[in-house]
């Protein structure tokens, strides 16, 4: 049996990048990987999540297009109590979130460091910030998922509010496979001590079932495999969920895939995400007709 190739490696690129200069593919891949890690580090401690990066190079000028998604959590309400101890505890529990102007300052310093690293005269960083609100989620789904969003479940289901916003964007085709995989990766690591992986995966299934009417994708598939059970000597388990169809045998079908792995107390866990959208397929057909 031969080794299976990555589904992205044999598929055609939708937007061909015109590169002029002395950069090879190896150097370009190295710079893009550095940029991804740098942008992900800048977004640490904030409600903004990194989605994708594309680089356009000219003679002595580099333009970097980055896509960020800004999730808006529940509005901050005052905590009224007669006891002073309860007020102090609530203030300690609420962590300070990095604001958008502070994050923009980080990105400004990042461009200056990139200019020194790459040794290019002009480096421009253009960011598209996509805002996500709970208003964007339909009312029917909010009613169905009301159990997870209630205020007394705030500590148990921390991921519920912005998780619905992300999965809503995913089924509309506004998010890449990288963001979905990172969402799973963060919470599989965070919930290893609490032993609440089942609650998280159950929430994901209920959210996809509630957002059936919103789907504009051709297909979506998520696979989690590894030791994520609370038992010390547990066997590896597989968890799958699929929406629509995935034509993996067709090379013309544009499928966005991302593979990662995380390490928990019980062992390693592998994460795989596949996305197939009709919009990208139509864009690819239009490019071929013009050629």
N, C-alpha and C positions, 0 to 999 in steps of 0.2 A: 504493500500500500504506500503510495506516494504522499508526501506532506502536502496538506491543503494550503493553497495560496490565500492571502488576505483579499477580501472581496473588492477593496478599493484599488489594489495594485493593477488589475487587468482592465479596469473600466475607464472610459474616456473622461477627461476633465470637461466640465460644463463651460467655465469661463477661462479661455486660454490666456495666460499672462504673457504680455510682450515684454521681454527683458532685453535691455541694451547695456552692454558693459562686459566686464571680465569675470563675472561671478559664475562659478560652476554650480551644478545641482547640489553637490555635497555641501558647499559653503552656504547656499541658500537654505537648505534644510537645517543646517546648524544654527543659522541666524533665526529662523522661524521657531525652532525649539526653544532658543534662548528667550525670544519675545513672549512665547506662551507662558513660560515659567515666571518671567518678570511681571507680566500683566496679572497673572494669577496671584502673585505675591502682593501686588499693589491693592488688589481687591480683598485682601485678607482682613477680617474684622469689620466688614461692611455688608450692607444688603445688596450690593452689586456683584453679579457673577459674570465671569469671562465666558465668551461663547466661541468666537472665531477670529482669525487674523489672516490678512492677505497683504503681500508686499509687492510694490511696483517700483522697479529700479530704472533710472535713466542715467545719463553720463556721470554727473556729480550730484545727483539728487535721488533721495529715496522717500517714497510716500508709503506710509503704513496705515492701512484701514483696519480698525478694530471694532468688534461688535460686543457691547456690554448690555446686560439685562439688569434693570434696577427693579427689585421686588419691594413692594410697599407692605409692611406688616400691619398689625392692628394699631389703631390710633392710640397714643399714650394717654391714659386716663389717670386722674388723681386717685390715690388710695386713701380713703377716709376710714379712720379707726380711732377709737378712744384711747387705746394703749399706744405708748410711744415705742414699745418693743416691736410691734407689728410693722410700724412705719419704717423702722431701721432695717428690719429683715427684708422688706420689699425693695428698699433702696439698694441693699447689697446684692440681691438676686438679679436685679435689672442691670445688665452690662451696658457700658457705653458703646454705641455703634459709631463707626467712622462715618462722618458726613461726606456729602458729595464734593464740596469745595476743597476739603482736605485730600480727598482722593485725586482730584484734578491737579493739586499741587504735587502729589506723588508722580503722576504721569508726566508732568512738566520736567521734573528732575530725571525721570527715566529717559526722556529724549536727549537730554544733555549728555548722560552717560553713554547712550547708544552712539552718539556722534563721535565721542572719543574712542569707543571700542571699534567701530566699523571704519573709522578714518575717512569720513565723507563730509563734504562741505555743508550740505543742507539735508536735514532729516525732519520730515513733517509727520506728525502723528494725528490722524483724523479718526475720531471715535464717534460711533453712532450708539447713543444710549437709548435703549428700548425700554419704555416704562411699562410695568405690569401692575395692575390694580385688581383687587377682589371684585370690583364692578364688572370687569371684563368676563368673569365667570358667570354663566347663566344662573338665574334664580332657582331653577329646578334642581340643579346640581348642588347649590348651597343648602337647599332644604334637605336633600338626601344625605349630604355630608355634614349636617348640623351637629351630630354627636362629637365629631373630631374638632370642630371649630369653637365649641362652647368655652367660655372663660375659665371654668373650673377644671378643664382638661388642658390648660395652657402649658403646664410643665411636662405632662405626660406626652402630649402630641405637639412638640415644638415645631415640627416640620409641616404641620397640617395647612397653615395659612398660605405660605409661599410655595408649598408643594403642589397645591391645587392650581396656582397661577402658572407654575412651570409645566405641569402636565397638560394644561389647557393650551399653552403655546406649542407644546410638542405635537399635539394632535392637529393643530392648525398648520403645522409645517413652518413655524417661525423660529425653531431652535435646532441646533445640530445635535448629533449623537454624543458629542463630548460633554455637553452640559448635563444630559440625562445620566451619563455614566458617573460624572463627578458628584451629582446629587445622591446617587446610590452609595458611592464610595465614602462620602463624608458620614452618612448616617449608619452605615454598617460598622464603621469604626467607633462612632460615638455611642452606639447602643450595645457594645460588646460587654460592658460591665453590668448594665441594667438587665441584660438578657431579654430584650424586647424586639428581636428581629421579626418575630411572627406578627406582632402588631403593626410594624412598619410595612411589611409585605402585604398584609391584609388591607391596610389603608390604600396602598397603590392599586390593588385589584378593585376595591370599591370606587376609587376615583376614576379609573378607566371605564368602569361600568356606568357611572353617572354621567360621564362625558361622551357617550356614544353618539349623540346627535351632532356634536361639534366636529367630528372627525372629517378632515379634508385630506388625509394622507392615504397613500396607496397601501402602506403597511408599516407596522412597527413591531419589533420583537425585542424582548429583554430576557436575558438568561443569567442566573446567578448560580454558581456551582462552587461547593467547598464546605468547610466545617464552620457553620454558623449556629449550631445547636448549643443549648446551655450545658449539655453534658460534657465531661472532660474527655471521655473516650468515645465520642460519637463518630459515626461514619459520615462521609461526605454526601451532601444532599444537593439536588438540582431543583431550582425553581424557575419556571418559564411562564411567560405571558406574551400573547401575540394578538395584534389588532390588524385585520385585513390580510393581505397576501404579500409575499416577498419573492419576486422572480429572480432567485439567485443564479439560475441556469442561463438567463439572458444577459449577455455582456453589455448590451445597449442600455439596459435599465440602470439608471443612476441610483446606486445604493450607498448611503453614507454609513460607515461602520466604525466602531471604536472598541478596542479591547483594553482592559486594565485588570489589575489584581490588587487586593488589599490583604493585610495581615491582621488577624484577630488573635485573641488569647488561645483559641481552640485550634487554629490552623489558618491556612491561606484560603482566600475566597476569590474566584475569578468572576469578572463582570464583562458581559458582551451586549452591545446594543447595535441594532440595525434599523435604518430609516429609509423608506422609499416614498417619494412624493411625486404626484402627477405634474406639478408645476415645473419641476426640473426636467422631467421627460419632455414636456412641450417646448421648453427652452432649447433643449438639445436638438429637437426636430427642426426648429426654426433656424438654428445655426447651420445645420446641414443643407437646408434649402437655399440659404443665401450663398453658401460656398458653391 
